[in-house]
Amino acid sequence: GEGDIPAATAEDVELAVAAARSAFLLDGGSRWARASGATRAKYLNAIATKIKEKISYLALLETVDSGKPKDEAVADMDDVAACFEFYAGLAEALDGKQHAPISLPMEEFKTYVLKEPIGVVGLITPWNYPLLMATWKVAPALAAGCTAVLKPSELASLTCLELGAICEEVGLPSGVLNIITGLGPDAGAPIASHPHVDKIAFTGSTATGKTIMTAAAQMVKPVSLELGGKSPLVIFDDVADIDKAVEWAMFGCFFNSGQVCSATSRLLLHEKIAERFLDRLVEWAKNIKISDPLEEGCRLGSVISKGQYEKIKKFISTARSEGATILHGGDRPKHLGKGFFIEPTIITDVSTSMQIWREEVFGPVICVKVFKTESEAVELANDTHYGLAGGVISDDLERCERIAK
């Protein structure tokens, strides 16, 4: 069926922030900020219970909204429930730590650490893990005693709206969590610049992160940013189990159709195993089941939108025009005539000056370079303006730890 999602404006943000501020400060003595950790934990655990009861329904909504395989969406919902439970435990633990004494060399002075919630927090979240990424922000904020205004991505808002309904079901006090749906400029920007929002947490693109940081800086407002990546996966020739390493390389870049900020989209292979590794990688990539994400056994669904689809295709065509080789994929799967599906794509003959090596694709696209020495691998891994996640695969544990540092 079809439905509508509200497109909020600055007026709606004003109402949401006012409700959050009232719940934080003014609610007749039963303020959320002053509630015990055990009280807040009760609500977080109740939300987790409801999530578990509705896992199938929530996973269906997530799949329909984002195009990710149903199995992955179910796993996401499991993680959502576990996240609420985890922060419920931390909320309870706060009760014994609110006035922690600090030992000083002079007995005449007594010093305590008082942990207090920062206030109203603005949470702006992405479309690749819609409810899970929102939960990573909502659960700790509520556990700490903050109230929140959540703005999910306009491309995938359904499960966050369902979270609002769940909060009503469990009796979460009015105003503690307020959910605003809409476009970034209309609904996200007013949250970032609002004088009564005490902190912003954002996950999304680097460009938008810069805009949010600039807006928050005008009021010297704390900001937590989780932005793009171009992470390396370094694989050495001492690896005994090539198939296991191939599996990790596939998972690192093709999971969730590569729409992951920590996707290992730069594959660095030692020259002694490169040819064998790539043969196996192509063989495995050909066997990934790409289908309707609601179909049983689907392992690669669609990407999120037409805009993202066209952007990924442009990355691939630019790589080809710059002289790279499309070793596998690069196009729509032949058996899928419609929908925003892209084959898992492996690109070789890449130079470090190419766009495909330097910029985040956010799609099922991996680019490959070969190295000879450990020092060369480290230099290639660090050759990016992004912060690094990634990993090292080697049977030499000391080498793994050395490179990780």
HUCOR-V114994 format. One record per backbone hydrogen bond with DSSP energy under -0.5 kcal/mol. NH is the residue of the N-H (numbers start at 0). CO is the residue of the C=O. If there is no record, write none. Layout:
NH&CO, NH&CO
//
This chain:
7&5, 7&180, 12&8, 13&9, 14&10, 15&11, 16&12, 17&13, 18&14, 19&15, 20&16, 21&17, 22&18, 23&19, 24&20, 25&21, 26&21, 27&25, 29&26, 31&22, 32&23, 34&30, 34&31, 39&35, 40&36, 41&37, 42&38, 43&39, 44&40, 45&41, 46&42, 47&43, 48&44, 49&45, 50&46, 51&47, 52&48, 53&49, 54&51, 57&53, 58&54, 59&55, 60&56, 61&57, 62&58, 63&59, 64&60, 65&61, 66&62, 69&292, 72&68, 73&69, 74&70, 75&71, 76&72, 77&73, 78&74, 79&75, 80&76, 81&77, 82&78, 83&79, 84&80, 85&81, 86&82, 87&83, 88&84, 89&85, 90&86, 91&87, 92&88, 93&89, 93&90, 94&90, 94&91, 95&92, 96&93, 97&93, 99&96, 99&112, 101&110, 106&104, 108&105, 110&101, 112&99, 113&111, 114&97, 114&112, 115&113, 120&146, 121&198, 122&120, 122&148, 123&121, 123&200, 124&122, 124&150, 129&126, 132&128, 133&129, 134&130, 135&131, 136&132, 136&133, 137&133, 138&134, 140&136, 141&137, 142&138, 143&139, 144&140, 144&141, 145&140, 146&118, 147&175, 148&120, 149&177, 150&122, 151&149, 155&152, 160&156, 161&157, 162&158, 163&159, 164&160, 165&161, 166&162, 167&163, 168&164, 169&165, 170&167, 171&166, 175&172, 177&147, 179&149, 179&177, 186&182, 187&182, 187&183, 188&183, 190&186, 190&187, 191&187, 192&188, 193&190, 196&193, 197&119, 197&195, 198&119, 199&221, 200&121, 201&223, 202&123, 203&225, 208&204, 209&205, 210&206, 211&207, 212&208, 213&209, 214&210, 215&211, 216&212, 217&213, 217&214, 218&215, 219&216, 220&215, 221&197, 223&199, 224&222, 225&201, 229&386, 230&262, 232&265, 233&390, 234&232, 234&267, 235&392, 238&235, 241&239, 244&240, 245&241, 246&242, 247&243, 248&244, 249&245, 250&246, 251&247, 252&248, 253&249, 254&250, 256&253, 257&254, 258&255, 259&257, 262&259, 263&251, 264&262, 265&230, 266&264, 266&366, 267&232, 267&265, 268&266, 268&368, 269&234, 270&370, 272&269, 273&269, 276&272, 277&273, 278&274, 279&275, 280&276, 281&277, 282&278, 283&279, 284&280, 285&281, 286&282, 286&283, 287&284, 289&287, 290&288, 290&299, 294&291, 297&294, 298&288, 299&288, 301&66, 302&339, 308&304, 309&305, 310&306, 311&307, 312&308, 313&309, 314&310, 315&311, 316&312, 317&313, 318&314, 319&315, 320&316, 321&317, 322&319, 323&318, 324&347, 326&324, 326&345, 327&345, 329&342, 335&332, 336&334, 340&338, 342&330, 344&363, 345&327, 346&365, 347&324, 349&367, 353&350, 356&353, 357&353, 358&354, 364&362, 365&344, 366&264, 367&346, 368&266, 370&268, 376&372, 377&373, 378&374, 379&375, 380&376, 381&377, 382&379, 383&381, 390&231, 392&233, 393&391, 396&394, 399&395, 400&396, 401&397, 402&398, 403&399, 404&400
//
